[in-house]
Amino acid sequence: MTSSEPIIRVENLSASYGDDVVFNDVSFEVQRGEVFAILGGSGSGKSTMLKHMIGLYPPRAGRILIDGLDLTAASGKSRLGILRKFGVMYQSGALFGSLDLLANVSLALEEFTDLPRHAIARIAASKLELVGLAGFEHHVPSEISGGMAKRAAIARAMALDPSILFLDEPSAGLDPITSAELDETVLRLSRTLGVTFVVVTHELPSIYSIADRVIMLDKRTKGISAIGSPRELRDRSDDEWVRRFFRREAGAEAVGEESSP
């Protein structure tokens, strides 16, 4: 960590779809430079939380501060300035299939900078090199593996040098070896660049490998059931569902879906 001041602060956040409340009055902080994971059972609101944190959905109540700035209240150029503080890797990668990897990574640079074309190409190539894709600049997404596409999506998210990267289910659809390689990429970028990662995932091997801290969203209480390091929660949580989740014990999902007492 490079500072005691959190880079993200979620304050009393509530979200709903119509009358269906997903979570209510949720608060937590993400520290600079850490790998922070958002976990939970099916229907707990992991993806909804991510979409609120990146500004896609307005909250029912509460606010989200990015580097001390209120994303939920900002508009116009102020909002754009906050959005440029982070990049997003979506679950599918969301690469443009008709463009090669270099062009995919170059898009944000072309849109938001006045750099000449040769400089943009050099920067885009350097981002691809950071994620282990040097030599694949002119491949289109259909010519590379799923794991490579995820890494290319991370390179694109890094194009404008954001201080935060949001990753949505990065290991989804990957075999164990490819997933482990992606975990190594995340750890290396975190250590060498000091980037803060916020990762939505339910893959326990990845959680144990990369996460400094996690929050557990809970469908029963529509809030946070636990926060801490994965191993601490596995070994010492007072909540049976949390222990079962981290130990991958049968019944964890059923417990997580019970109604609140």
BALOBA-1460 file (C-alpha; in Angstrom, 3 decimals):
// residues 261
<rec num="1" residu="m" x="0.000" y="0.000" z="0.000"/>
<rec num="2" residu="t" x="1.280" y="3.447" z="-0.882"/>
<rec num="3" residu="s" x="-1.140" y="5.516" z="1.190"/>
<rec num="4" residu="s" x="-3.484" y="5.185" z="4.149"/>
<rec num="5" residu="e" x="-6.162" y="7.077" z="2.204"/>
<rec num="6" residu="p" x="-8.415" y="4.612" z="0.347"/>
<rec num="7" residu="i" x="-8.541" y="4.944" z="-3.418"/>
<rec num="8" residu="i" x="-12.188" y="3.799" z="-3.476"/>
<rec num="9" residu="r" x="-14.775" y="4.467" z="-0.811"/>
<rec num="10" residu="v" x="-18.288" y="3.019" z="-1.082"/>
<rec num="11" residu="e" x="-20.600" y="4.753" z="1.368"/>
<rec num="12" residu="n" x="-24.076" y="3.492" z="2.375"/>
<rec num="13" residu="l" x="-24.731" y="2.164" z="-1.123"/>
<rec num="14" residu="s" x="-28.119" y="0.662" z="-1.950"/>
<rec num="15" residu="a" x="-29.165" y="-0.856" z="-5.279"/>
<rec num="16" residu="s" x="-32.438" y="-2.217" z="-6.598"/>
<rec num="17" residu="y" x="-34.224" y="-3.233" z="-9.776"/>
<rec num="18" residu="g" x="-37.625" y="-1.713" z="-9.309"/>
<rec num="19" residu="d" x="-38.906" y="-2.950" z="-5.952"/>
<rec num="20" residu="d" x="-36.336" y="-5.765" z="-5.821"/>
<rec num="21" residu="v" x="-33.564" y="-4.642" z="-3.439"/>
<rec num="22" residu="v" x="-30.225" y="-6.252" z="-4.340"/>
<rec num="23" residu="f" x="-28.194" y="-4.846" z="-1.436"/>
<rec num="24" residu="n" x="-28.836" y="-2.136" z="1.108"/>
<rec num="25" residu="d" x="-26.653" y="0.376" z="2.999"/>
<rec num="26" residu="v" x="-23.334" y="-1.235" z="2.013"/>
<rec num="27" residu="s" x="-20.053" y="0.483" z="2.919"/>
<rec num="28" residu="f" x="-16.431" y="-0.554" z="2.360"/>
<rec num="29" residu="e" x="-13.056" y="0.817" z="1.255"/>
<rec num="30" residu="v" x="-10.415" y="-0.307" z="-1.236"/>
<rec num="31" residu="q" x="-6.838" y="0.616" z="-0.371"/>
<rec num="32" residu="r" x="-4.308" y="1.818" z="-2.922"/>
<rec num="33" residu="g" x="-2.266" y="-0.897" z="-4.537"/>
<rec num="34" residu="e" x="-4.236" y="-3.863" z="-3.223"/>
<rec num="35" residu="v" x="-6.017" y="-6.641" z="-5.078"/>
<rec num="36" residu="f" x="-9.561" y="-6.513" z="-3.748"/>
<rec num="37" residu="a" x="-12.114" y="-9.184" z="-4.608"/>
<rec num="38" residu="i" x="-15.916" y="-9.022" z="-4.509"/>
<rec num="39" residu="l" x="-17.446" y="-12.419" z="-3.767"/>
<rec num="40" residu="g" x="-20.814" y="-13.909" z="-2.946"/>
<rec num="41" residu="g" x="-23.332" y="-16.569" z="-3.805"/>
<rec num="42" residu="s" x="-25.659" y="-16.487" z="-6.794"/>
<rec num="43" residu="g" x="-27.902" y="-13.460" z="-6.707"/>
<rec num="44" residu="s" x="-25.896" y="-11.656" z="-4.039"/>
<rec num="45" residu="g" x="-25.221" y="-8.653" z="-6.269"/>
<rec num="46" residu="k" x="-21.563" y="-9.037" z="-7.294"/>
<rec num="47" residu="s" x="-22.094" y="-7.853" z="-10.866"/>
<rec num="48" residu="t" x="-24.533" y="-5.178" z="-9.749"/>
<rec num="49" residu="m" x="-21.924" y="-3.839" z="-7.328"/>
<rec num="50" residu="l" x="-19.317" y="-3.695" z="-10.099"/>
<rec num="51" residu="k" x="-21.679" y="-1.871" z="-12.461"/>
<rec num="52" residu="h" x="-22.366" y="0.733" z="-9.791"/>
<rec num="53" residu="m" x="-18.665" y="1.151" z="-9.009"/>
<rec num="54" residu="i" x="-17.829" y="1.874" z="-12.659"/>
<rec num="55" residu="g" x="-20.739" y="4.278" z="-13.046"/>
<rec num="56" residu="l" x="-22.976" y="2.219" z="-15.323"/>
<rec num="57" residu="y" x="-25.885" y="2.242" z="-12.867"/>
<rec num="58" residu="p" x="-27.003" y="5.074" z="-10.573"/>
<rec num="59" residu="p" x="-27.450" y="3.933" z="-6.965"/>
<rec num="60" residu="r" x="-30.766" y="3.863" z="-5.136"/>
<rec num="61" residu="a" x="-28.954" y="5.602" z="-2.283"/>
<rec num="62" residu="g" x="-25.383" y="6.278" z="-1.165"/>
<rec num="63" residu="r" x="-22.298" y="7.302" z="-3.081"/>
<rec num="64" residu="i" x="-19.017" y="6.047" z="-4.544"/>
<rec num="65" residu="l" x="-15.826" y="8.053" z="-4.181"/>
<rec num="66" residu="i" x="-12.970" y="7.410" z="-6.603"/>
<rec num="67" residu="d" x="-9.740" y="8.983" z="-5.399"/>
<rec num="68" residu="g" x="-11.811" y="11.264" z="-3.169"/>
<rec num="69" residu="l" x="-14.157" y="12.364" z="-5.975"/>
<rec num="70" residu="d" x="-17.876" y="11.531" z="-5.931"/>
<rec num="71" residu="l" x="-18.656" y="9.541" z="-9.074"/>
<rec num="72" residu="t" x="-22.364" y="9.366" z="-8.275"/>
<rec num="73" residu="a" x="-22.765" y="13.165" z="-8.195"/>
<rec num="74" residu="a" x="-20.359" y="14.133" z="-10.993"/>
<rec num="75" residu="s" x="-21.417" y="15.104" z="-14.500"/>
<rec num="76" residu="g" x="-19.882" y="16.389" z="-17.706"/>
<rec num="77" residu="k" x="-16.110" y="16.876" z="-17.760"/>
<rec num="78" residu="s" x="-15.826" y="16.195" z="-14.041"/>
<rec num="79" residu="r" x="-17.403" y="12.776" z="-14.482"/>
<rec num="80" residu="l" x="-15.207" y="12.007" z="-17.495"/>
<rec num="81" residu="g" x="-12.144" y="12.883" z="-15.427"/>
<rec num="82" residu="i" x="-13.188" y="10.374" z="-12.761"/>
<rec num="83" residu="l" x="-13.951" y="7.668" z="-15.323"/>
<rec num="84" residu="r" x="-10.450" y="8.041" z="-16.759"/>
<rec num="85" residu="k" x="-9.005" y="7.029" z="-13.392"/>
<rec num="86" residu="f" x="-9.975" y="3.402" z="-14.024"/>
<rec num="87" residu="g" x="-10.135" y="0.784" z="-16.737"/>
<rec num="88" residu="v" x="-12.484" y="-2.182" z="-17.056"/>
<rec num="89" residu="m" x="-12.018" y="-5.721" z="-18.325"/>
<rec num="90" residu="y" x="-15.427" y="-7.244" z="-19.024"/>
<rec num="91" residu="q" x="-16.106" y="-10.954" z="-18.573"/>
<rec num="92" residu="s" x="-16.176" y="-11.768" z="-22.278"/>
<rec num="93" residu="g" x="-13.183" y="-9.539" z="-23.024"/>
<rec num="94" residu="a" x="-15.438" y="-7.432" z="-25.305"/>
<rec num="95" residu="l" x="-12.725" y="-7.034" z="-27.943"/>
<rec num="96" residu="f" x="-13.755" y="-5.758" z="-31.361"/>
<rec num="97" residu="g" x="-13.552" y="-8.822" z="-33.584"/>
<rec num="98" residu="s" x="-12.826" y="-6.906" z="-36.769"/>
<rec num="99" residu="l" x="-9.796" y="-5.130" z="-35.285"/>
<rec num="100" residu="d" x="-6.401" y="-6.595" z="-34.472"/>
<rec num="101" residu="l" x="-5.098" y="-6.428" z="-30.913"/>
<rec num="102" residu="l" x="-3.000" y="-3.326" z="-31.542"/>
<rec num="103" residu="a" x="-6.037" y="-1.474" z="-32.892"/>
<rec num="104" residu="n" x="-8.194" y="-2.643" z="-29.980"/>
<rec num="105" residu="v" x="-5.738" y="-1.256" z="-27.436"/>
<rec num="106" residu="s" x="-5.244" y="1.934" z="-29.482"/>
<rec num="107" residu="l" x="-8.922" y="2.915" z="-29.435"/>
<rec num="108" residu="a" x="-8.919" y="4.810" z="-26.129"/>
<rec num="109" residu="l" x="-5.664" y="6.572" z="-27.009"/>
<rec num="110" residu="e" x="-7.122" y="7.718" z="-30.325"/>
<rec num="111" residu="e" x="-10.311" y="8.936" z="-28.638"/>
<rec num="112" residu="f" x="-8.885" y="10.689" z="-25.583"/>
<rec num="113" residu="t" x="-5.398" y="11.889" z="-26.549"/>
<rec num="114" residu="d" x="-3.854" y="14.039" z="-29.271"/>
<rec num="115" residu="l" x="-0.842" y="11.777" z="-29.686"/>
<rec num="116" residu="p" x="0.410" y="11.080" z="-33.206"/>
<rec num="117" residu="r" x="-0.385" y="7.697" z="-34.699"/>
<rec num="118" residu="h" x="3.163" y="6.320" z="-34.329"/>
<rec num="119" residu="a" x="3.186" y="7.188" z="-30.614"/>
<rec num="120" residu="i" x="-0.196" y="5.560" z="-30.089"/>
<rec num="121" residu="a" x="1.020" y="2.390" z="-31.805"/>
<rec num="122" residu="r" x="4.140" y="2.328" z="-29.637"/>
<rec num="123" residu="i" x="2.151" y="2.745" z="-26.422"/>
<rec num="124" residu="a" x="-0.393" y="0.119" z="-27.450"/>
<rec num="125" residu="a" x="2.385" y="-2.335" z="-28.271"/>
<rec num="126" residu="s" x="3.983" y="-1.701" z="-24.879"/>
<rec num="127" residu="k" x="0.674" y="-2.484" z="-23.111"/>
<rec num="128" residu="l" x="0.390" y="-5.763" z="-25.010"/>
<rec num="129" residu="e" x="3.967" y="-6.574" z="-24.054"/>
<rec num="130" residu="l" x="3.122" y="-5.969" z="-20.380"/>
<rec num="131" residu="v" x="0.518" y="-8.747" z="-20.515"/>
<rec num="132" residu="g" x="2.739" y="-11.167" z="-22.431"/>
<rec num="133" residu="l" x="1.340" y="-10.578" z="-25.926"/>
<rec num="134" residu="a" x="4.370" y="-9.143" z="-27.716"/>
<rec num="135" residu="g" x="4.329" y="-10.519" z="-31.247"/>
<rec num="136" residu="f" x="0.525" y="-10.819" z="-31.380"/>
<rec num="137" residu="e" x="-0.193" y="-7.178" z="-32.180"/>
<rec num="138" residu="h" x="-1.677" y="-7.959" z="-35.609"/>
<rec num="139" residu="h" x="-3.754" y="-10.981" z="-34.643"/>
<rec num="140" residu="v" x="-7.528" y="-10.534" z="-34.511"/>
<rec num="141" residu="p" x="-9.436" y="-11.964" z="-31.522"/>
<rec num="142" residu="s" x="-10.565" y="-15.066" z="-33.427"/>
<rec num="143" residu="e" x="-6.925" y="-16.036" z="-33.934"/>
<rec num="144" residu="i" x="-5.989" y="-16.163" z="-30.240"/>
<rec num="145" residu="s" x="-7.016" y="-18.255" z="-27.244"/>
<rec num="146" residu="g" x="-9.539" y="-17.257" z="-24.602"/>
<rec num="147" residu="g" x="-6.807" y="-16.575" z="-22.069"/>
<rec num="148" residu="m" x="-4.941" y="-14.373" z="-24.522"/>
<rec num="149" residu="a" x="-8.144" y="-12.472" z="-25.262"/>
<rec num="150" residu="k" x="-8.572" y="-11.787" z="-21.525"/>
<rec num="151" residu="r" x="-5.002" y="-10.494" z="-21.324"/>
<rec num="152" residu="a" x="-5.557" y="-8.329" z="-24.405"/>
<rec num="153" residu="a" x="-8.647" y="-6.894" z="-22.714"/>
<rec num="154" residu="i" x="-6.522" y="-6.033" z="-19.668"/>
<rec num="155" residu="a" x="-4.000" y="-4.331" z="-21.968"/>
<rec num="156" residu="r" x="-6.816" y="-2.269" z="-23.481"/>
<rec num="157" residu="a" x="-8.087" y="-1.349" z="-20.007"/>
<rec num="158" residu="m" x="-4.563" y="-0.107" z="-19.192"/>
<rec num="159" residu="a" x="-4.251" y="2.070" z="-22.306"/>
<rec num="160" residu="l" x="-4.685" y="5.411" z="-20.514"/>
<rec num="161" residu="d" x="-2.583" y="4.390" z="-17.488"/>
<rec num="162" residu="p" x="-5.440" y="4.216" z="-14.968"/>
<rec num="163" residu="s" x="-4.672" y="3.746" z="-11.296"/>
<rec num="164" residu="i" x="-7.520" y="1.221" z="-10.896"/>
<rec num="165" residu="l" x="-8.460" y="-1.824" z="-12.971"/>
<rec num="166" residu="f" x="-11.833" y="-3.526" z="-12.570"/>
<rec num="167" residu="l" x="-11.921" y="-7.169" z="-13.716"/>
<rec num="168" residu="d" x="-15.265" y="-8.927" z="-14.175"/>
<rec num="169" residu="e" x="-14.947" y="-12.719" z="-13.732"/>
<rec num="170" residu="p" x="-11.480" y="-12.838" z="-15.361"/>
<rec num="171" residu="s" x="-11.146" y="-16.627" z="-14.994"/>
<rec num="172" residu="a" x="-14.588" y="-17.468" z="-16.398"/>
<rec num="173" residu="g" x="-14.348" y="-20.063" z="-19.162"/>
<rec num="174" residu="l" x="-10.622" y="-20.683" z="-18.734"/>
<rec num="175" residu="d" x="-8.906" y="-23.968" z="-17.961"/>
<rec num="176" residu="p" x="-6.948" y="-24.167" z="-14.668"/>
<rec num="177" residu="i" x="-3.531" y="-23.594" z="-16.252"/>
<rec num="178" residu="t" x="-4.657" y="-20.585" z="-18.277"/>
<rec num="179" residu="s" x="-6.461" y="-19.212" z="-15.231"/>
<rec num="180" residu="a" x="-3.282" y="-19.522" z="-13.158"/>
<rec num="181" residu="e" x="-1.319" y="-17.707" z="-15.878"/>
<rec num="182" residu="l" x="-3.852" y="-14.883" z="-15.804"/>
<rec num="183" residu="d" x="-3.528" y="-14.703" z="-12.016"/>
<rec num="184" residu="e" x="0.230" y="-14.323" z="-12.422"/>
<rec num="185" residu="t" x="-0.346" y="-11.463" z="-14.858"/>
<rec num="186" residu="v" x="-2.570" y="-9.666" z="-12.332"/>
<rec num="187" residu="l" x="-0.047" y="-10.136" z="-9.523"/>
<rec num="188" residu="r" x="2.849" y="-8.953" z="-11.676"/>
<rec num="189" residu="l" x="1.002" y="-5.806" z="-12.770"/>
<rec num="190" residu="s" x="-0.017" y="-5.102" z="-9.187"/>
<rec num="191" residu="r" x="3.548" y="-5.459" z="-7.897"/>
<rec num="192" residu="t" x="5.392" y="-3.699" z="-10.693"/>
<rec num="193" residu="l" x="2.968" y="-0.887" z="-11.549"/>
<rec num="194" residu="g" x="1.181" y="-0.416" z="-8.229"/>
<rec num="195" residu="v" x="-2.203" y="-0.696" z="-9.930"/>
<rec num="196" residu="t" x="-5.212" y="-1.280" z="-7.678"/>
<rec num="197" residu="f" x="-7.342" y="-4.227" z="-8.817"/>
<rec num="198" residu="v" x="-11.010" y="-4.785" z="-8.003"/>
<rec num="199" residu="v" x="-11.966" y="-8.296" z="-9.113"/>
<rec num="200" residu="v" x="-15.411" y="-9.876" z="-9.239"/>
<rec num="201" residu="t" x="-14.980" y="-13.648" z="-9.100"/>
<rec num="202" residu="h" x="-16.116" y="-16.861" z="-7.469"/>
<rec num="203" residu="e" x="-13.041" y="-18.910" z="-8.442"/>
<rec num="204" residu="l" x="-11.461" y="-19.986" z="-5.163"/>
<rec num="205" residu="p" x="-7.985" y="-20.812" z="-6.540"/>
<rec num="206" residu="s" x="-7.758" y="-17.310" z="-8.001"/>
<rec num="207" residu="i" x="-9.069" y="-15.742" z="-4.805"/>
<rec num="208" residu="y" x="-6.393" y="-17.444" z="-2.707"/>
<rec num="209" residu="s" x="-3.722" y="-16.634" z="-5.286"/>
<rec num="210" residu="i" x="-4.290" y="-12.931" z="-5.872"/>
<rec num="211" residu="a" x="-6.626" y="-11.335" z="-3.313"/>
<rec num="212" residu="d" x="-5.268" y="-9.253" z="-0.456"/>
<rec num="213" residu="r" x="-8.775" y="-8.712" z="0.887"/>
<rec num="214" residu="v" x="-12.306" y="-9.676" z="-0.070"/>
<rec num="215" residu="i" x="-15.857" y="-8.712" z="0.741"/>
<rec num="216" residu="m" x="-18.634" y="-11.304" z="0.796"/>
<rec num="217" residu="l" x="-21.983" y="-10.009" z="-0.419"/>
<rec num="218" residu="d" x="-24.864" y="-11.919" z="1.173"/>
<rec num="219" residu="k" x="-28.268" y="-12.482" z="-0.413"/>
<rec num="220" residu="r" x="-29.749" y="-13.329" z="3.003"/>
<rec num="221" residu="t" x="-29.041" y="-9.938" z="4.565"/>
<rec num="222" residu="k" x="-28.682" y="-7.882" z="1.353"/>
<rec num="223" residu="g" x="-25.386" y="-6.622" z="2.710"/>
<rec num="224" residu="i" x="-21.822" y="-7.664" z="3.495"/>
<rec num="225" residu="s" x="-21.445" y="-10.830" z="5.557"/>
<rec num="226" residu="a" x="-17.653" y="-10.701" z="5.868"/>
<rec num="227" residu="i" x="-14.576" y="-8.685" z="4.955"/>
<rec num="228" residu="g" x="-10.927" y="-9.674" z="5.331"/>
<rec num="229" residu="s" x="-8.230" y="-11.873" z="3.825"/>
<rec num="230" residu="p" x="-9.471" y="-15.112" z="2.205"/>
<rec num="231" residu="r" x="-7.516" y="-17.385" z="4.550"/>
<rec num="232" residu="e" x="-8.627" y="-15.523" z="7.664"/>
<rec num="233" residu="l" x="-12.267" y="-15.839" z="6.614"/>
<rec num="234" residu="r" x="-11.837" y="-19.521" z="5.757"/>
<rec num="235" residu="d" x="-10.265" y="-20.361" z="9.093"/>
<rec num="236" residu="r" x="-11.808" y="-17.928" z="11.562"/>
<rec num="237" residu="s" x="-15.100" y="-16.504" z="10.301"/>
<rec num="238" residu="d" x="-18.034" y="-16.720" z="12.714"/>
<rec num="239" residu="d" x="-20.415" y="-17.196" z="9.761"/>
<rec num="240" residu="e" x="-20.977" y="-20.836" z="8.755"/>
<rec num="241" residu="w" x="-21.780" y="-19.922" z="5.168"/>
<rec num="242" residu="v" x="-18.567" y="-17.920" z="4.814"/>
<rec num="243" residu="r" x="-16.488" y="-20.837" z="6.135"/>
<rec num="244" residu="r" x="-18.274" y="-23.276" z="3.820"/>
<rec num="245" residu="f" x="-17.784" y="-20.984" z="0.833"/>
<rec num="246" residu="f" x="-14.031" y="-20.741" z="1.318"/>
<rec num="247" residu="r" x="-13.692" y="-24.438" z="2.079"/>
<rec num="248" residu="r" x="-15.868" y="-25.349" z="-0.918"/>
<rec num="249" residu="e" x="-18.084" y="-27.516" z="1.241"/>
<rec num="250" residu="a" x="-21.404" y="-28.876" z="0.001"/>
<rec num="251" residu="g" x="-24.316" y="-26.786" z="1.211"/>
<rec num="252" residu="a" x="-22.578" y="-23.400" z="1.043"/>
<rec num="253" residu="e" x="-24.852" y="-22.134" z="-1.711"/>
<rec num="254" residu="a" x="-27.956" y="-23.404" z="0.030"/>
<rec num="255" residu="v" x="-26.979" y="-21.663" z="3.243"/>
<rec num="256" residu="g" x="-26.233" y="-18.487" z="1.311"/>
<rec num="257" residu="e" x="-29.730" y="-18.488" z="-0.194"/>
<rec num="258" residu="e" x="-31.710" y="-18.902" z="2.999"/>
<rec num="259" residu="s" x="-33.984" y="-16.079" z="4.007"/>
<rec num="260" residu="s" x="-32.850" y="-13.721" z="6.717"/>
<rec num="261" residu="p" x="-34.159" y="-14.602" z="10.189"/>
